[in-house]
Amino acid sequence: MSEEPNTLLMALHVLINDQVVVSRACRGHQPLLRPPESTAAKGGAMPMPDLTLQQLRAVRTLAASGSFTKAAAAEHISQSVLSRRIKEVERLLRVRLFDRTTRQLHMTAAGHAFLLMTGAVLDDMDMRLSRFMSYVAAQSGTIIVAALPSLAAAVLPDMMRGFMRDHPEVEFEIIDGPADEVVERIESGTVELGLTAHGDLPDGLCFTPLLQEQFYGVAHHSHPWAARSSISWADFNGETVVATRPGTSIRAITDAAFSRYSISVSHRFNACSAATIRGLLRAGVGVAALPAFELQGFAVDDLVAVPVDSPGATRVTGVMYRCSQDLSPVAARFLDFMHATEINPPRGVSRVHEGHTGVEEFKRDAIASARSSSKTITEVARDVG
């Protein structure tokens, strides 16, 4: 038992020793059981009884029902078991809690004092156990998710809304940041789930794919790409690229593509936010390669987005977590929900499932849908939003 119940029971012993026993003796009755003379003579407290929650509940239920038959039924035990529990409590406390006759059952003064001092403990324990069982059943708890900013804005809201329909007491905490920060938070254990891009997985981390995004070449409307229905990685050769900083998922993909195809670009501008990249592109200082969800923040008419028709021009995103650590019940339930939930992917985005990426199918469908016309950035953003 916790320290609080022990403190209450110690107070109960003081009450029983100093008041109830004396009161019965003054009325000409002998107490049921006196404390050992050695303990009383020394002025010490009685030994602390080791009472169980079952015993405490048995006393409370019997007092409330006034009947061994009703109390046993309420506790889902036999009358003999209930009777043994009550007698054991009285033996450990060295005082009678109930006066019994063949027809009536009454609580003694000590019994009322016992209920007064232990009732709050039971109520608090029941409340806490109820909360814990709700937690175990994944009906409550807090899910802390680290996510790429674009996914935190475009993917998580609908996922959370759908999940909370059946889990209204669950709370979410979202920490958005670049891919390297997401990995760092998962490895440190400060978050359980990370919504990020697939890449080289550090040891001990697992990844469940969810979505795949088409990459687009984004430029000012005066750029020659405005007349194109698609481009390739080779079209970035010689361009000044407005890039995200190293450590981001986008930078890892574009750097790998430029290196694979020996494409020479100038990285004169590195930015951390979509708003900064948008401002630089509007100023016409360079071009960018961005996946579909990143375009949702580009609600301007003076930019164009052209699909990149090249191998590797996609970003697979999903959920990252620690393989060796059990997720909390609610986090595990949310992971299953995200993987199983059917969604209607916007243009430029494809739903993928674990063990399958569908790169070629996705690229073929995305390019075919985008080739019909050169789209302004607003049109693409509307399509993927």
N, C-alpha and C positions, 0 to 999 in steps of 0.2 A: 504494500500500500504506500501511497505518497506521504510526504511529511505532513500535509494539511489534515488528512484524516487522523493521523496519529496524535496531532495536537488536540483535535476535537475530542478524541477518546480519552486523552489524559485529563482534559477538563471534566469529562463525564465521570471519571473515577473520583476526582476531587468532590464533585457534587454528591455522588453516591456515598462516599465515605463520610463526608462532613454533615450531610443533611438527611439523606434518606434513611441511613442506618440509625442515626440518632433519633429521627422522628419516630421510627417504628418502636424503638426502645422506650421512648417517652410515653408511648401509648400502651405500654405493657406488653409489647410483642418482642419476640426475639428476632433479630435479623436473620435473613435466609442463610447467609454465610458471612462471617466476619473476616476482615483482612487478617493475615497471619500476625500474631502478637509482635513478632520480631520487627516486622515492617512498620506496624502502627507505633510501636514504642519508639522507634528511631525517627518517626516523623517522615519516613520516605514514602514515595509513591508506589502503588501496586505495579507489578510487572505488566508491561504493555501487552494486551491480548492480540493475537494474530487473527483478526477477523477477515473473512473474504467478502467480496462483493455479493456473492450468492447469499451469504448469511445476512448481510445488511438488507438486501432486497426482501428476503423472507420475512424479516421483522416488519418492514414497512408494509408489505402486502397483507400480512396477517392483521396488522393494526387497521388497515383501511377496510378490509372485508369483514372483520369480526368473526370469521369462521374459518376453521382449518380446511373444511371441504372447499369453500370458495377460493381460499388463498392457494391451496394446492393446485386447483384447476388453473388459476391465473398464472402460476409459476410453471405449469406443465410438468409437475412432479407428483408423486404419490403423497398421501397424507402422512404416511410413516416417515418418508424422507423429510418432509417439511417439519414434522414434530422433532426429528433428530436435530435439525439445523437450529431450531429455536432453543432446544435444551442445551446445545453446545454453546450458543451465544451466552445464555444465562450462566453456564458453568464458567466460561472464560471471564465474564464480567463480574462474577460472584454476587449477582443480584437477580431477583425475579423481575421479568419484564411484563409478564401476563399472569393474572389470576384466573385459574380455570375451574370451572365446575362442569357438571354433566350437561348443563343447559346454557350456561353463559360464559363469555370470555371478556375480560376487562383488562385494560392496561393499568399497570401500576404507575406510581409517580416516577419511578426510575425509567419505566418504559417510555413515558411521555418525554422525559429529559433526553433519553437516547435518540428518539425520533427527531427532536428539536436540533440536536447537535449533529446527527448524521444525515438528515434529510437533504441539506444543502450540498453535502458531499456527493450523494447519489445523483441529485439533479444535475450537478456540474459534470459528473462522470458520464451520465447518460447523454448529455448534450455533446460532450467531446467525442464520445464513441460514435454517436450519430454522424457527426461531422467527418470522423475518420472513415466510417463505412461509406459515406458519400464520396470521399476521396478515392477509396479503393475501387468503387464502382465507376470511377471516371465521371462522376456527376458534378464534381467541384474541384477546385484547385486553380493554380495559375500556370499558364503556358507562356514561357519566355522564348521568343523567337528572334534570332538575328537574321536579317534579310538584306539582300541588295535593295537599294532605294527604289528601283523600278519595280521590283517584285513586291515590295512592301506596299507600294501604291496601287499596282495593277492586278495582283493575284491574291494577296492575303485578305483584303476586305470581303470579297465574295466567299472565300473559303471560310472565314470566321463567321460570317452571317449564317451560312448553311449549317455549320457545326453547332452554333449556339441555339438553333431551333430546338434541338433535343438535349442541349446542355446549357440551359440558361444561367446556371450559377458559375460557370467557368469564366475566369478572367484571363485577359491576354496582356502581355507586355511585349512591345515590338521595339527592337533596337536595329535601326537601319545603318548600313555602312558597306564599304567595299568588300570584295571577296576575301582578301587577306585578313581583315578584321573579323569576318564571320568565322573563318577557320580558327583564328586565335581564341575567340570566345567559346567555341565548342570544345577545343582542346583543353582550355582552362576550366571547363565545367560551369561557367557562369550562365550558359544557356544550354538547353537540351536539344533544340532543333535549329537548323540554319537553312534558310531558303536562299540558295546560291546557285552558281553555275558549276557544271561538271568540269573537273580538271584532274590534275595529278593529285590523288588522295593521299594525305599524310597517313602514316601508319596508325592504325587503330580507329580510323574514321570510315563510315559507310555512307553510301549515297543512293537515294531512290529517285530516279528520273521522273519528272512530271510533264514538262513542256519543252518544246523546241522552237526557237525563234529564227526567222530569216534575217540576215544582215542586209542593210541598205547603205548605199553610198549617198551621203547627204551633202548638199552644196547650195550656194546662193543661186537664185533663179537665173542669173546671167551666165552661169557656168555651162560649158558645152554638154555636160551630162543632162541638162534639161531637155535635150532633144533625143535622148536615148531611152529605150524601153528596158534595157538591162546593161550592166557593166560586169567586168571581171576584176579579180584582184590586180591584174596587170594594168588596169586603167588608173591605179593609184600611183604608178611609177612616175617619179618626178614631181609629185604633188606635195604641197605643204599640208600635213595632216594635223587637224585639231584632235588630239588624243586624250584619253583618260590617263591618269598617272599609272606608273608601273605598280603592280600588285592588284589591279582590278581585273575582273574576268574579261572585259572587252579588250583591254590592252594585251592580255595573254594570247587571245585568239588572233588579233590583228598582227601582233609581232611575229607569231608563229607562221601566219600566212605570208607575210612579206619576206620572211627569211626563207621559207620553203621555195618560193618562186623567184628569189633573188630580186625583189622589188626594192628600189631605192626611194625612200621618202624622207621628208624633212619634218622632224618633230620639234618645231619651234614653239608650239603651244601645247602645254599639258594642263588639263583642267580637272577639277574634282566633281563638279556638279553639271547636270544637264542644262541648267539655266546659263551657266558660263559658256558651255559649248555652243548653245544656241546663239548667244550674243556674238561670239567670235565668228560663227558661220554667217550670221546676218551682216556682219561687217565685211564679209568677203575675203577674209584673210587666209582661208584654207578650206579643206573638205574633211569629212569624217566618215568613219565606218561604224554604224550603230545597229544593234539588234532591234527587233520590232517594238518591244515594250518601252525602250528608251525614247521612242518617238512620241509617246503620249504627252510629253511636256513641251512639244514643239508646235504650239498652236499659232503659227504665223504663215502668211501666204508667200513670203519672198524666199522660201527654201524649197528645194525639190529632194525627193528620196527615190532612188532607183535601186531595184533589187540587184544584189551581187550574185551573178550566175557563175559560181566557182565552187569546187570542192572545199569543204570546211567553212563555208560562209553561213554557218548556223551556230547557235548557242543553245546547248541543252541545259536546262535548269531543273532543279528538284530540291529534295530535302537531304541535308547532311546531318549526321548524328554520330555519337561515339558507339562503336560496335560492342565494346566490352562492358558497357554500363547499361543496366536496365533503365529504360525510360520510366518516368512516373506514369501511373495509370492513365491520366488525362492526356499526357503528351503522346503516349503510345496510341491512344484512341484517335487523337487528331492526325497522327501520321497515317494510320489506316484510312481515315476519312479522306484525306487529301489524295491518297493513291487510288481510292475506289470511286470517288465522286466523278460523275459524268459532267463534263463541261462542254460548252459550245465555243471552241477556240475562235478568236477573231482572225481576220486575214493576216497572214504573216506569222501565225503561231499555230503549232500542231501539238496535239496531246500525244504523249508517249507513255509507254508502260515499262515496268521493270523488265530488263532482259531484252528490250527492243527499242531502238532509237528511230528507225524509219527515216534515216537521213536522205536517201535517194528519193523516196516517195514524197517526203516533205518538200525537198528542194524543187522537184518537178512540178508539184501542185502550186507552190508559192510563186515560182517564176511564171508559170502559165497564167495565173490570175493577175499578175502585175504587169505582164507584157502588153496588155491591151492598150495601155496609154502610159505616158510619162506622168507620174503623179506629183502634185505639190506635197509638201510636207504635211499640210493640214489634211489633205485627202488620205494620206497614209495613216496619220494619227487617228483620224476618224475610223478608218477601217480596222485598226488594231485595238481601238477602244470600245 
